[in-house]
Amino acid sequence: MKNLQKSIILTVVLACIGFTINAQNNSSFGFKGGLNYSANGDYFESASTNAETPDRNIGYHIGVFGKIGDKLYIRPELVYTATKSDYDSDAFSIKKIDVPLLVGLKVIGPISVFAGPSFQYILETEFEGIDIDTVKNDFSVGFNFGVGFNLNKIGIDLRYERGFSENEATFIDTNIATVNSRIDTRPDQLILSLSIGL
């Protein structure tokens, strides 16, 4: 199953690169980076305790993008993302590769709207002071939508991302024996990006 997931990710990445290289008109390529305001899904305590809501925290992302088209465009991206959420003074962090495939439309001047799926592969998860047992799925699919402002080769966009399917990490608190808990690792975040075309 993992080999299939890796093959899907590799195919998507190669398709993104191919689209960017082969497009001759109204195409661009560049770098992007920015901040993620994330909750990493919902936090669940075991059945014997009440559920708690995590504080949201700032993470970051950096990557590359391609843009094909002008008024109506396709924008594939390949992005490394690191997010963190606090749970009662402990921090849960995720490092992952995101591959959004966005379709956008210019609406007024330099302003555009866009939406599309985002394929995600979790590289690493960590909960400070707590042993994480497993992450249910390393590969998952989310959805992005947002608004962008582009002036020449400089762009700024704000988007919301949410995962589609349930994906949990199970852990045992080593300070409190026999307490099993779980974290929903689906992304639930606002993403602010600055992009520079080459």
GINOR-V615728 format. One record per run of one state. SS is the DSSP state (H for helix, E for strand, C for the rest). FROM is the first residue (numbers start at 1). LEN is the number of residues. If there is no record, write none. Layout:
ss=<SS;SS>
from=<FROM;FROM>
len=<LEN;LEN>
This chain:
ss=<C;H;C;E;C;E;C;E;C;E;C;E;C;E;C;E;C;E;C;E;C;E;C;E;C;E;C;E;C>
from=<1;2;23;27;39;43;45;55;56;57;70;72;88;90;109;111;128;130;136;139;152;154;164;168;173;180;185;188;198>
len=<1;21;4;12;4;2;10;1;1;13;2;16;2;19;2;17;2;6;3;13;2;10;4;5;7;5;3;10;1>
